[in-house]
Amino acid sequence: MSEPLDDKLMKCIRCGFCLEACPTFKLTGMETRGPRGRVYIVRSWREGVIPLDEDAVEALDSCLGCRACETACPSGVEFGSILETARVRIQDMKLRPKSETFARTQLLATLTNPGRLAASLKVGGVLGMLTGGKMPGMASKLLSGTAEAAASLPVAEGSASVHDLPELSPAASPRRYSVGILAGCVMRVLFGKTNAATVRVLQANGCDVIAPKAAGCCGALHVHSGFHDEALARARAMIDAFEPHIDSLDALVVNSAGCGSTMKEYGKLLADDPAYKERAERFAAKVKDVCEFLASIEIVPPEGTIEATATYHDACHLAHGQQIRAEPRELLARIPGLKLVELDESDTCCGSAGIYNITEPGYARRLLQRKIENIRATGATIVVTGNPGCLAWIRQGSQESKLRLRICHPVELLDEAYSTRANR
């Protein structure tokens, strides 16, 4: 992180514009559950005014890391970076109970290993996912009870298995571009169909698509959770995996907002690593969200008709982390028959936020219910969003609320419209 933490903290002028943008402040009205209060906590700790104690850790852990405050801030406070740095300190100083640290470690290890994630979901539900079937008591301490934990696990569509992509998927029309693609971790298990649709849409638009088998986890969940050393290791491994191809790629396409946001910041993440600094900057410059990339080229006009009303939820790390809002809507507007209606609070977090819906189920469920009620008010039958956590969490909420909704990624609708069969 190029700018020192204390300099970032000093940018906050305590104006309060961030408060109404913050989901947890909206829920509670508490200063310590808003960005301004959290910045003040970190600054006061750094200045020796207060200790980084249990209350301070709780205030920081209750943050979704959605970065909506960054969009609202007139002073350019990099709150996401401040939060991530503070969480690194929390982790390094061992300020959480050992049982909680163990459970978080196991959760991250499982979510970022597709084979382990698929196996754990098959045999053990949420506690199996956390612990691989071992020591569920440790996990239940983090999750405050197995019943609440089970209710907090996003549901998958289809069977839990690993869906790998071919290393090379040639363009289906005259070749125009060569792009890499991140197959991902959770995406490979819960959203294999979305990955396959992404490849087909890119192929239909003249792209050779390269998916190196060596490309694993990008480190996003580790960055957001304060596991700094592991995040650095994952970032270096990702750069190494794409190194043989990076100069020949027109873009490195990502269909997961959280992953794409982190990968675009590899240059900052590895700024102090002389062996990777320039390589990380070159890599990051190639990263494009799939909607960002498609909107930047002259796409083949989709011809298949989808007669339905859809609404779009802005994934936090797409809207606030990458400042991408118009592009997905522009692509959806190209689909014949599809009517797009705006969603109230479309860029307010749904509560998924990486591992947040498991570590902070109370806030997460309140935000999910708020999102579901806003979706209900649109009258839409399709909800479109660009991040796996949002897809799974909103699907969970719609099923529990008995709303008959299709929840999908924008590329899935494009893929359908490109097919020879019109929808319904």
Secondary structure, 3 states (H helix, E strand, C coil): CCCCHHHHHHCCCCCCCCHHHCHHHHHHCCHHHCHHHHHHHHHHHHCCCCCCCHHHHHHHHCCCCCCHHHHHCCCCCCHHHHHHHHHHHHHHCCCCCHHHHHHHHHHHHHHCCHHHHHHHHHHHHHHHHHHCCCCHHHHHHHHCCHHHHHHHCCCCCCCCCCCCCCCEECCCCCCCEEEEECCCCHHHHHCHHHHHHHHHHHHHCCEEEECCCCCCCCCHHHHHHCCHHHHHHHHHHHHHHHCCCHHHCCEEEECCHHHHHHHCCHHHHCCCCCCCHHHHHHHHHHEEEHHHHHHHCCCCCCCCCECEEEEECCCHHHHCCCCCCHHHHHHHHCCCCEEEECCCCCCCCCCCCCCHHHHCHHHHHHHHHHHHHHHHHHCCCEEECCCHHHHHHHHHHHHHCCCCCEEECHHHHHHHHHCCCCEC
